[in-house]
C-alpha cells in the first residue's frame, strides 16, 4: 500500500497559507491606505453658550446673551481628485438670537470663509488649490490618524498662528472615550479696524485705526484616538478693540468663557468617529489577528493530513503470464491447445 494526499488536506493547507499571507497584507498594506482623510465630506458642527458682543444697533456691548457658532465643512471632490489632496471649504458664522436663522451669512455677527488643504495621509497643510489663508500646524478641523499622548500644534484661524495644545488625559463624550487636549491664547494683536475715535476713548479724533486684539480663555478638544476626529470642542474667544498703541481694551466685540458643541453635534461626531474607528480596527487588527490565527490552524491541520496521507491500493507487482513469456512460447502453447481440442 502507498499513501496519497487527499483533496481535503490540500484544500486546508491552501486556505491556511492564503490566510497567513492575507493577514499581514491587511495590517501592513491595506490599513495604512485606508487611513486617508475623506474628500466627500459634508459636516455641520454647532457651538452654543453665553457671552457678550457688540450690538451695532445699540452701539454698545451687551452681556449674558446666547451665542451660536455654526461651522459648515464641505469637501471639493473635483479639486481633491485632481490634486490628490483633501480640499475642504469651511464657512464659519457667529450669530445671536437676532440673526438666527440667517437668510444670508453676511447678516451674521461675524462670518468667515476658508479653504483648508491637507495631505490626506499625514494631515499636514499643503499650500495649493486656492488655500485661504495659509495654514500651519498639525491639527485644525481634525487631528492626524493614530493620535498620540503628546502636545500638538493646533491652528487658530482668528489668531493667525498655531497654539500648543497639551495632552490632558481622557474624557468620555456621549459615552465615547477620547483623548483630551487643552490650551489657551494670551492676548495678541491680530489687525486693525477703522472706527470712530470716541469708540476707543479718542473723542477728539474722527476716525482712527483701532487695534484688534484676540485671546482665548480656554480650548478643550476631545479627539478620537484612531481617526483624529474631534468629538467635542470647547472654546472661549475674546475679541476687543484698543486705541492705537493702547494698553487696555476699550471695546468688547465678542467675549465668551465657554462655547461648546451642542449635544446633537456631539452625537453626530461620535457616530462618525465610532463608525470610522471600527472600520479601521477591523482592517488593521481584527481581521489580521483572526485571519492569522485561523490560517495557522488550517495550515497545521492541512500539513498533518498531507503527511499522514490516505491509504490506497498499490499497483500490481506481477504481470500477466502472457506478457511475461516470449512470443515462441506463446505460439507453442496455443498450438498445443488446438491439437488437444481436435483430439477430443
WOLIN-V484900 format. One record per residue. N is the residue number from 1. PHI is phi as a letter, one per 20 degrees, with the letter a starting at -180 (none if undefined). Layout:
n=[N & N]
phi=[PHI & PHI]
//
This chain:
n=[1 & 2 & 3 & 4 & 5 & 6 & 7 & 8 & 9 & 10 & 11 & 12 & 13 & 14 & 15 & 16 & 17 & 18 & 19 & 20 & 21 & 22 & 23 & 24 & 25 & 26 & 27 & 28 & 29 & 30 & 31 & 32 & 33 & 34 & 35 & 36 & 37 & 38 & 39 & 40 & 41 & 42 & 43 & 44 & 45 & 46 & 47 & 48 & 49 & 50 & 51 & 52 & 53 & 54 & 55 & 56 & 57 & 58 & 59 & 60 & 61 & 62 & 63 & 64 & 65 & 66 & 67 & 68 & 69 & 70 & 71 & 72 & 73 & 74 & 75 & 76 & 77 & 78 & 79 & 80 & 81 & 82 & 83 & 84 & 85 & 86 & 87 & 88 & 89 & 90 & 91 & 92 & 93 & 94 & 95 & 96 & 97 & 98 & 99 & 100 & 101 & 102 & 103 & 104 & 105 & 106 & 107 & 108 & 109 & 110 & 111 & 112 & 113 & 114 & 115 & 116 & 117 & 118 & 119 & 120 & 121 & 122 & 123 & 124 & 125 & 126 & 127 & 128 & 129 & 130 & 131 & 132 & 133 & 134 & 135 & 136 & 137 & 138 & 139 & 140 & 141 & 142 & 143 & 144 & 145 & 146 & 147 & 148 & 149 & 150 & 151 & 152 & 153 & 154 & 155 & 156 & 157 & 158 & 159 & 160 & 161 & 162 & 163 & 164 & 165 & 166 & 167 & 168 & 169 & 170 & 171 & 172 & 173 & 174 & 175 & 176 & 177 & 178 & 179 & 180 & 181 & 182 & 183 & 184 & 185 & 186 & 187 & 188 & 189 & 190 & 191 & 192 & 193 & 194 & 195 & 196 & 197 & 198 & 199 & 200 & 201 & 202 & 203 & 204 & 205 & 206 & 207 & 208 & 209 & 210 & 211 & 212 & 213 & 214 & 215 & 216 & 217 & 218 & 219 & 220 & 221 & 222 & 223 & 224 & 225 & 226 & 227 & 228 & 229 & 230 & 231 & 232 & 233 & 234 & 235 & 236 & 237 & 238 & 239 & 240 & 241 & 242 & 243 & 244 & 245 & 246 & 247 & 248 & 249 & 250 & 251 & 252 & 253 & 254 & 255 & 256 & 257 & 258 & 259 & 260 & 261 & 262 & 263 & 264 & 265 & 266 & 267 & 268 & 269 & 270 & 271 & 272 & 273 & 274 & 275 & 276 & 277 & 278 & 279 & 280 & 281 & 282 & 283 & 284 & 285 & 286 & 287 & 288 & 289 & 290 & 291 & 292 & 293 & 294 & 295 & 296 & 297 & 298 & 299 & 300 & 301 & 302 & 303 & 304 & 305 & 306 & 307 & 308 & 309 & 310 & 311 & 312 & 313 & 314 & 315 & 316 & 317 & 318 & 319 & 320 & 321 & 322 & 323 & 324 & 325 & 326 & 327 & 328 & 329 & 330 & 331 & 332 & 333 & 334 & 335 & 336 & 337 & 338 & 339 & 340 & 341 & 342 & 343 & 344]
phi=[none & c & d & c & f & f & g & f & f & f & f & f & f & f & f & f & f & f & f & f & f & f & g & f & f & f & f & d & d & f & f & g & e & e & e & c & g & f & d & e & e & b & c & c & d & c & d & c & r & d & a & d & b & e & e & f & f & e & l & a & e & d & d & l & d & f & c & c & d & d & d & d & d & c & e & e & f & f & f & f & f & f & e & m & d & e & d & d & e & c & d & c & c & d & c & d & g & f & d & d & f & e & f & c & f & f & e & f & f & b & b & c & c & c & c & d & c & c & f & f & e & e & m & f & f & c & e & a & l & m & g & b & f & f & e & b & n & d & b & b & e & b & e & f & f & l & f & d & e & b & f & c & e & e & e & d & f & f & f & m & b & e & c & e & d & d & f & c & n & c & b & e & d & l & n & d & e & b & e & d & c & c & a & b & c & f & g & b & f & d & r & c & b & f & c & f & g & f & f & d & n & c & f & f & d & f & c & c & e & f & e & e & c & c & b & c & g & a & c & c & d & d & c & f & f & f & e & n & f & e & e & b & c & c & c & c & f & b & c & c & d & c & f & g & m & f & d & c & f & d & c & e & e & b & b & b & f & b & d & c & g & f & g & f & f & g & f & f & f & f & f & f & f & f & f & f & f & f & f & f & f & f & f & e & c & f & f & f & f & f & f & f & f & f & f & f & f & f & f & f & f & f & f & f & f & f & f & f & m & c & f & b & f & f & f & g & e & c & d & g & g & f & e & e & d & e & f & g & f & f & f & f & f & f & f & f & f & f & f & f & f & f & f & f]
//
